[in-house]
């Protein structure tokens, strides 16, 4: 809707007379109210636009439903995000329709189904819909928020994430503060923005400390136990293995810990280990895992809040980043033989 100061100086009664409707009907069309028949809306909108008014898409009638889509409900990460979304929806009096789908890159059919059925908004965990689905959302005035998008979302799309760069920097800086200088990392897939940001934070911490940035110590993997296990095996096989590892997720750290135990390399006596996420299992691992806490439930709740704000025009930001924090536990210690002096 055009702000009042920018509206043409034309009485709505003039528009109503031309369109052969009542003044309240003109007001409803101008304010994107849903309770106007399609043909009438089109006729009134044409007259309004001819007089210089800006007419937005009609808002759908509230359904009381919020659609949430996740790719994997077996992992604790997804469960925490969904729990936060459900809590946020309950506060707003909305019921959550949860969809669990296998393809992380294709959520467009889900968008179309939700729009056909009716929904007050959508929250997609990691997946960004294609251009056609985004146009359908815009045409119907239905808000969508992407949580932790795998790739940078298109301009104008609402999203919620965490400070991944800062988390990677703080995890590595912690290991540096203990005296480690041969610090490795096992990354997530580098076609994902969050994995790239964590890797960039790791490298930035090394550069700031004057420590060597050695590509041999970077194992490019994927989030998960298998990747952590394989990465740790490769790192231990190096001629000069690391004394510490920053794993890009807690699941990755679990796999690495298993590999270290198999090889008889105790954590943290011979190698320190840091994860990322602070999943509920992290304090119960032996040794308890030092990790970067992501506010996962808060990310889900914030996404729901953004949907509500977008739907009610109550103000919102396009990109929201929630702060991570380092949680120090028993899996990190100074390197064998004591701290190593800085290189500068």
C-alpha positions in Angstrom: 0.0 0.0 0.0 1.3 3.5 -0.9 2.1 5.5 2.3 -0.5 8.3 2.9 1.9 11.0 2.1 2.6 9.5 -1.3 -1.0 8.8 -2.3 -2.5 10.7 -5.3 -4.9 13.5 -4.3 -7.9 11.6 -5.7 -10.9 10.9 -3.4 -11.7 7.2 -3.1 -15.3 8.1 -4.0 -14.1 9.0 -7.5 -12.4 5.6 -7.9 -15.5 3.9 -6.5 -17.8 5.6 -9.0 -15.6 4.7 -12.0 -15.3 1.1 -10.8 -19.0 0.9 -10.0 -18.3 -0.3 -6.4 -18.6 1.1 -2.9 -15.9 3.2 -1.2 -15.3 0.4 1.4 -14.6 -2.0 -1.5 -12.0 0.4 -2.9 -10.4 0.6 0.5 -10.3 -3.2 0.8 -8.5 -3.5 -2.5 -6.1 -0.7 -1.7 -5.3 -2.3 1.7 -4.8 -5.8 0.1 -7.8 -7.3 2.1 -8.7 -10.8 0.9 -12.4 -10.5 1.1 -13.0 -9.1 -2.4 -14.0 -11.2 -5.4 -11.3 -11.7 -8.0 -13.0 -10.0 -10.9 -14.1 -7.0 -8.8 -10.5 -6.7 -7.4 -9.1 -6.6 -10.9 -11.5 -3.9 -12.0 -10.9 -1.7 -8.9 -7.1 -2.2 -9.1 -7.1 -1.1 -12.7 -8.9 2.1 -11.8 -6.7 2.7 -8.8 -3.5 2.2 -10.8 -4.8 4.5 -13.6 -5.0 7.3 -11.0 -1.5 6.6 -9.7 -2.2 4.4 -6.7 0.1 1.4 -6.0 -2.0 -1.8 -5.4 -0.3 -4.7 -3.7 -1.3 -8.4 -3.9 -4.3 -9.5 -2.0 -3.5 -11.1 1.3 -5.1 -14.5 1.9 -7.5 -15.1 4.7 -5.7 -16.4 7.8 -5.7 -20.2 8.1 -4.1 -20.6 11.5 -1.5 -22.9 9.8 2.3 -22.5 9.5 4.2 -24.9 7.2 7.6 -26.0 8.3 9.8 -28.2 6.0 13.0 -30.0 7.1 15.2 -32.4 5.2 16.1 -34.8 8.0 14.3 -35.3 11.3 16.7 -38.0 12.6 19.4 -35.5 13.6 19.3 -33.6 16.9 20.1 -30.4 15.0 16.8 -30.5 13.0 14.8 -31.5 16.1 16.0 -28.4 18.0 15.1 -26.0 15.2 11.6 -27.5 14.8 11.1 -27.4 18.6 11.9 -23.7 18.5 9.5 -23.2 15.6 6.7 -25.0 17.3 7.2 -23.0 20.5 7.1 -19.7 18.5 4.0 -20.8 16.6 2.2 -21.8 19.8 2.8 -18.3 21.1 1.1 -16.9 18.0 -1.8 -19.3 18.1 -0.7 -21.2 15.0 -0.7 -24.9 14.3 2.5 -26.3 12.6 2.2 -28.5 9.5 5.6 -30.4 9.5 6.9 -31.9 6.2 10.0 -34.1 6.2 11.4 -34.4 2.7 14.7 -36.0 1.5 15.9 -33.5 -1.1 17.8 -30.5 0.4 17.7 -28.6 -2.8 14.1 -28.9 -4.0 11.4 -27.5 -1.9 9.3 -25.9 -4.7 6.6 -28.6 -4.8 6.2 -28.2 -1.0 5.6 -24.4 -1.5 3.0 -25.0 -4.2 1.2 -27.6 -2.1 1.0 -25.3 0.9 -0.2 -22.4 -1.2 -2.9 -24.6 -2.9 -4.1 -25.7 0.5 -3.7 -22.4 2.3 -1.1 -21.3 4.8 -0.2 -18.2 6.9 3.5 -18.6 6.1 6.3 -21.1 5.5 9.6 -21.9 7.2 12.1 -23.9 5.2 15.1 -25.3 7.0 18.1 -24.9 4.7 16.3 -25.2 1.3 15.5 -22.2 -1.0 12.6 -22.5 -3.4 13.1 -22.0 -7.2 12.2 -18.7 -9.0 8.7 -19.9 -10.0 7.8 -20.9 -6.5 9.1 -17.5 -5.2 6.9 -15.7 -7.7 3.9 -17.6 -6.4 4.7 -16.6 -2.9 5.0 -13.0 -3.9 1.8 -13.1 -5.9 -0.2 -14.3 -3.0 1.6 -12.2 -0.4 2.6 -15.3 1.6 5.9 -14.9 3.6 8.6 -17.5 3.6 11.7 -17.6 5.9 14.7 -19.9 5.2 16.6 -21.1 8.3 20.4 -21.6 7.8 20.1 -21.5 3.9 22.6 -23.8 2.2 23.4 -21.1 -0.3 23.1 -17.3 -0.1 19.4 -16.6 -0.5 18.2 -14.4 -3.4 17.8 -10.7 -2.8 14.8 -9.9 -0.8 14.3 -13.3 0.8 13.9 -13.5 4.6 16.4 -15.8 6.3 17.7 -16.7 9.8 21.2 -18.0 10.5 24.0 -18.0 13.1 27.3 -16.2 13.2 29.2 -19.0 11.6 32.4 -17.0 10.8 32.6 -15.8 14.4 32.1 -19.3 15.7 34.9 -20.8 13.6 37.2 -17.9 14.7 36.4 -18.4 18.4 36.8 -22.2 18.3 40.3 -21.8 16.6 41.3 -18.9 18.8 40.5 -21.1 21.9 42.9 -23.8 20.7 45.5 -21.1 19.9 45.2 -19.7 23.4 46.0 -23.1 24.8 49.3 -23.1 22.9 48.3 -25.2 19.8 49.8 -24.2 16.5 49.2 -27.4 14.4 45.5 -27.0 14.3 43.5 -28.9 11.7 39.8 -28.6 10.6 37.3 -31.0 9.2 34.9 -28.9 7.2 31.3 -29.3 6.0 30.6 -29.4 2.2 32.0 -26.2 0.7 29.0 -25.6 -1.5 27.3 -24.5 1.7 27.6 -21.0 3.0 27.8 -22.0 6.7 30.7 -24.4 6.0 32.6 -21.7 4.1 32.0 -19.2 6.8 33.3 -21.6 9.6 36.4 -22.4 7.4 37.0 -18.6 6.9 36.8 -18.1 10.7 39.3 -20.8 11.3 41.7 -19.3 8.8 41.2 -15.8 10.1 42.1 -16.9 13.7 45.3 -18.5 12.5 46.3 -15.4 10.5 45.6 -13.1 13.4 47.8 -15.3 15.7 50.6 -15.4 13.1 50.3 -19.2 12.9 50.8 -21.1 9.6 47.7 -21.6 7.4 48.5 -25.1 6.1 46.1 -26.5 3.5 47.4 -30.0 4.5 45.5 -29.5 7.7 42.2 -28.8 6.0 40.1 -31.9 5.4 37.1 -31.0 3.2 34.3 -33.2 4.1 30.6 -33.1 4.9 28.8 -32.7 8.2 28.4 -36.0 9.9 30.0 -38.9 11.8 31.4 -40.6 8.7 33.1 -37.5 7.5 34.6 -36.9 11.0 35.9 -40.4 11.2 37.5 -40.4 7.7 39.0 -36.9 8.2 40.6 -37.8 11.6 42.1 -40.9 10.0 43.7 -38.9 7.2 45.0 -36.2 9.6 46.6 -38.8 11.9 48.4 -40.3 8.9 50.2 -37.1 8.1 54.0 -37.0 8.7 53.4 -34.1 11.1 49.9 -34.6 12.5 47.9 -31.9 14.2 47.7 -31.4 18.0 44.2 -30.1 17.7 41.2 -30.4 15.4 38.2 -28.0 14.9 35.4 -30.2 13.6 32.7 -28.2 11.8 29.8 -29.9 13.6 29.3 -32.0 16.7 28.4 -35.0 14.6 31.7 -34.6 12.8 33.5 -34.3 16.2 31.9 -37.6 17.3 33.3 -39.4 14.2 36.7 -37.9 14.8 36.6 -38.9 18.5 35.9 -42.5 17.5 38.8 -42.6 15.1 41.2 -41.2 17.7 40.1 -43.8 20.2 40.6 -46.6 17.7 44.1 -45.3 17.0 44.9 -45.1 20.7 45.2 -41.3 20.6 43.6 -40.0 23.8 41.6 -36.7 23.8 42.7 -34.3 25.1 46.0 -35.7 26.3 47.5 -36.1 22.8 45.0 -34.2 20.7 42.3 -31.6 21.4 38.9 -31.5 19.8 36.3 -28.8 19.3 32.9 -29.2 17.7 30.2 -26.9 16.5 26.5 -26.9 17.4 26.4 -27.8 21.2 23.9 -30.6 20.6 22.4 -32.1 23.8 24.8 -35.0 23.7 27.9 -32.8 23.8 28.2 -32.6 27.6 27.7 -36.4 27.9 30.5 -37.4 25.5 33.6 -38.8 27.2 35.4 -36.4 27.4 32.7 -33.7 27.4 33.0 -31.8 24.1 34.2 -28.3 23.8 32.0 -26.8 21.1 30.5 -23.7 19.6 26.9 -23.3 20.7 24.4 -22.5 18.0 21.0 -21.1 19.3 19.1 -23.7 17.3 15.7 -23.4 19.0 16.0 -19.6 18.9 16.6 -19.8 15.2 13.4 -21.7 14.7 11.4 -19.4 16.9 12.9 -16.3 15.2 11.9 -17.7 11.8 8.3 -18.0 12.9 8.4 -14.4 14.3 9.7 -13.1 11.0 6.8 -14.8 9.2 4.4 -13.1 11.5 6.1 -9.7 11.2 6.1 -10.0 7.4 2.5 -11.0 7.3 1.3 -8.2 9.6 3.7 -5.5 8.2 5.0 -5.0 11.7 8.7 -4.5 10.6 11.4 -7.0 10.0 14.9 -7.4 8.7 15.8 -9.6 5.7 18.7 -11.4 7.2 18.9 -12.2 10.9 22.0 -13.7 12.4 21.9 -15.0 16.0 25.1 -15.0 18.0 27.1 -18.2 18.6 29.1 -18.8 21.8 32.0 -21.0 22.8 31.4 -23.6 25.5 34.6 -24.9 27.0 34.6 -28.5 28.3 37.0 -31.3 28.8 38.0 -32.2 25.2 40.6 -29.4 24.9 43.9 -28.9 26.8 47.4 -27.6 26.0 49.3 -29.6 23.5 51.6 -32.5 24.6 54.8 -31.0 26.0 53.1 -27.7 26.8 52.1 -24.6 24.8 54.0 -23.8 21.6 55.3 -20.2 21.3 53.7 -18.0 18.8 55.5 -17.5 15.5 55.5 -13.7 15.9 
